[in-house]
Amino acid sequence: MAFQAVPSYAAYAAYAATKAYVLALGEALHNELRLHGVVVTTLCPGHTATGFDEAAGATTSALLRLLTMKPRPVADSGIRALLQGKVMVIEGLSNALVAFSNRLTPRSMQRATMKRTSGRLTPGALARRAHLTSGGSYCSR
């Protein structure tokens, strides 16, 4: 969600904002700290089977379930990117295509697409989602 507009319902606003913030922070830290031999790599995995949806009370669409990645390959990709000194890695071909295509599509179309594919939150899930949301940067020296 760091790369695209979010649906018009509030459940995703804070979640998407944290993802965009983590991406921007990771890039800034990478640039500031590389002079000191520190590498910061931001991992942008897309939807990953971590149990987050269940804990947040979210439902997922059929398309999102189809695109869901397994945690191990995602983690391996992040570690490889870190060891290679990359600023950021987008795991999964479909995620990379979405991130790139967002540069070419109007934000109104991005919001509509996200609304169709993201699923819905059940009552009370918004608070749980806000509590569970965290970043995804690795740091190594």
N, C-alpha and C positions, 0 to 999 in steps of 0.2 A: 504494500500500500504506500510505500515511500515514493513511488513513481507516478501515481495516478490520482485523479480526483476521486472523491468518495461519494457514496450515495447520499441522498438528501435527508435520510433519517439519522438522528443524532447518535445512535449507538456506535457508529464507526468513526465519528469525528475525533475524539480523543485518541482512540487506538491508531488511526492513520497519522495523526499529528506526531505521536511518539515515534512512529516508524520513520517519518520524514526527518524528525529531529536527530534520531540516532544516525541516520545516513549522513546528514550534514556535519554532525559532531565528529563522527568517525573520519570523514574526509579532512576536516580541519585538524584534528589531532594527528593524523598521519603526516600532514604537511609540516606541522609545527615540531613534531618530535623526531622526524627522520634525521634531522641534523645531529641528534644525540644518540643515534643508533637504535631508536625504538620504532618498531613497525606496528601500525594499527590497521587492521583489515576489517571492514564491515561486511558481514555476511548477509545477503538478501536472498533468503531461501524460498520465498513464496509459501504456499500452504504445506505444512509438514505435519505428519501424524505424531503429535506429541501428547495428546490428551487435553490440549488447551480448550478445544471446542466444547468437550463434555464438561470440563471444569467451569467454563464461562456460561454454560447453558445455551450454547449456540447450536443452530441446525445448519447443515451445509447442503448446497445444491448438488445435484447429480454430477454436473460438470466439475465443480470444485472437488468432489470426492474422487473423480477420475484423475484430476491433476495433482492430487495429494502425493507428496514424496515421503519416502522413508527417512527417519532421522539419521541413520548411519552414513549413507552416501552424502547427505547434506553436511554433516559434521566433517567428513573426510575432505570434501571440497573446500570448506572454510579453512581447515588446517593447511591444506596444500597451498591455497592462496596466500595465507599468512607467511608460510615458509618461503614463498616466492616474492614476498615483499609487495604484494598487490594492495592497492588502496581499497578496493571493493570487489566482491564477486557476487554475481547473480547466478544462483544454482538452478539448473534445469533449463532446457531449450525453450519450453513454453513460457517460462518466466522472463527469460531474456528477450523473447519476441514481444511480450506484452510491454516490457519496459521501453523497448525501442519504438514500438508502434504508438506509444503514448506521446511521442514527440511529433507524430504526424496526425493525430486525431484531436478534434475539439474536446475540451474538458466536459462539455455537456454530454457528449457521446461516451466518454470514459465513465462518468457517473451512472449513466443508464446501464452500461455493461456491468459495472460493479454491482449495481442493485440486483440485476438478474442472476449473477453468479455467486454472490457472497452468502446467501442464506439469511436467516433472521435470528434475532436474539429473543429468547423467551423472557417473560416478565422477571425482573430482578437480576437479569444477566448483565445489564449495563454496569452495575456496581462491581460485580465479580470480574468483569472484563477489565475495568479500569484498575482494579487491584492486581490482576494477574499480568498486565501488560509490562513488558520489559524490553530492553534493547538487545542488540546482538553483535557487539563489537568484540573482537579478540585483540589482545595487546601482547606484544612480545618484545623482549630486548635482546 
